[in-house]
Amino acid sequence: VHDIYSTPAICQNLNRLICADAQNKEKRWDFNVGDIDALAEPVISGDKVFQGTMEGYVYALKLSGGRGKKLIAWKFKAEGSVNTAVKVENGRVYFGSNGGVVYCLNEADGNLEWQFKVQNPERGARKHFTTPVVYEDRLYVGGADKHLYSLDATNGDLLWRATTDDWIRSSPYVETENIYVATISGRLYKLNNKGEVQWKEKISDHAIYADLTGKEDKVLITDSNLMLYCLNGKGTEVWTKSVLCAFENDAGERIYTDLISGGTYYQSKPTAADGRLVFGTPSGFLYSVDALSGEENWKFEMGAAISVGPALADGMVYAGQQGSERFFYGLDAETGALVWKQTLPGGWVWGSAAVDEGLVYVPTVSGYAVCLDGKTLSLIHISEPTRPRRQSR
């Protein structure tokens, strides 16, 4: 339940999994899957639904229902958050965690069959791994550590890993002889089943987050500008289509697409300091780039749109977001590493923070101003929201 226009605003966590009948007329059950948001999509298989959580649990819940613990068929605790959907195949449940580990569990009882850990997991990623793809006896999964992994689906042995230019957020598309994988830099790679790169093409100037799909030696890619591309096996564009209904001028350019998609409500202004620019995006990424060259210094992923200009002070970057979780973040300005994060009682953040003498002042959509310690982000004070007074007649 979210209502940012009520007084006070309501910004609840996304932590309840609800089961309804197929016509969405009757609620069957309602289960709390954690204290903070669950970003992974639920997956139904057989008589169970599987849900990953930010606390690192994967729940297998009975579709038939039950109360409390009786609803839980089993649960498994992973190393790090599970923020992408699981893949259920051949009686096994495959998924990755933000601790840099890929897991395989028995679908029936949740027992661990194998696990595989990457060497250097990307700590700034909200979703380190893509949802895995199982093809024949192999599992393919992309990572924010810029690698695509091919594992033996039965025992987790590493068959090969391929290096790409940027984070991989999209699940790959797999054929008998070829694998296609995209990065958030807008590039598409074609690899053979030995992990050797056949070609790579710059598809878009916009990031690619959506999972890939295809058929008969053609692959479909959707970028964050909501353009759909169809490429053949040689990397040649077959056709392009706008997912948005928008006006196009004589040059084929779309007009007002950001406004149509609501993007103008979530744009972060850049903040400049110490030779760098820091800014957020509607897709939840906070970037630091070199002020002269535009070269990326680092990026950090939050759980929702960043609609505020970050604050820079005392070697720190401070920023919040809106649309899902309620965390406010403090990052190391030099490296982008997470120093601290804090749940704000006022909910989402649409306004930039102010920093003075080590204190961070944050406005929230609920009308509260929150004061945090700049080093620890511990809560120091919450102001009462101002309410309009009734005028006497």
FENRAGI-V283263 format. One line per field, one symbol per residue. phi: phi as a letter, one per 40 degrees, with the letter a starting at -180 (. if undefined). psi: psi as a letter, one per 40 degrees, with the letter a starting at -180 (. if undefined). burial: b if it has 24 or more other C-alpha atoms within 12 Angstrom, else e. Layout:
BEGIN
phi = ???
psi = ???
burial = ???
END
This chain:
BEGIN
phi = .bacccbccbbcccbbcbbbcccfbbccaabccicbcbccccbcagbbbbbcbccgcbbbbcccgibfcccccaabbcchcbbbccbbafgbbbabbccgbbbbbcccbgcccaabbccbccccccbcbcccbbbfbbbbacbccgbbbbbcccbgcccabbcbcadbbcccbbbcbbbbabbccgbbbbbccbgcccaabccacbcbbcccaaafgbbbbbcccgbbbbbcccgcccabaccccacbcccgccbgcccccgcccbccccbbafgbbbabbccgcbbbbccccgcccaabbbcacbbbccbbafgbbbabaahacbcbbbbcccbgcccaaaccccgcbbbccbbafgbbbbcbccgcbbbbcccbgccbabccccbcccccc
psi = hhgeeihiihgiigehhhhiidefdhhdihhheidaiheiiihhhbeihhhiideeihhhihdeaihbdedhdiihhigiigeiiihhhfeihhiiieefhhihihddeeihdiihhidgiheehdgdiihihhhbfihhhiieefihhhihedeehhdiihhaeaihdhhihhadeihhiiieeeihihiieeehhdiiihdieiihdiiiiahffiihhhieefhhihiaeeehhdiihhdihihhadeehihfddddeedeefhhiihhifeihhiiideehhihihdddehhdiihhaeahheihihhifeihhiaiiecifihihihddeeihdiihhhdeaiheiiiihhfehhhhiieeeihhhihddeeihdihihihhhihhi.
burial = eeeeeeeeebbbbbbbbebeeeeeeeeeeebbbeebbbbbbbbeeeebbbbbbbbbbbbbbbbebeeeeebbbbbbbbbbbbbbbbbbbeebbbbbbbbbbbbbbbbbebebebbbbbeebbbbbbbbbbbbbbbeebbbbbbbbbbbbbbbbbebbbeebbbbbbbbbbbbbbbeebbbbbbbbbbbbbbbbebeeeebbbbbebbbbbbbbbeebbbbbbbbbbbbbbbebebeeeeeebeeeeeeeeeeeeeeeeeeeeeeebbbbbbebeebbbbbbbbbbbbbbeeeeeeebbbbbbbbbbbbbbbbbeebbbbbbbbbbbbbbbbbbbebbbbbbbbbbbbbbbbbbbbeeebbbbbbbbbbbbbbbbbbbbbeeeeeeeeeeeeee
END
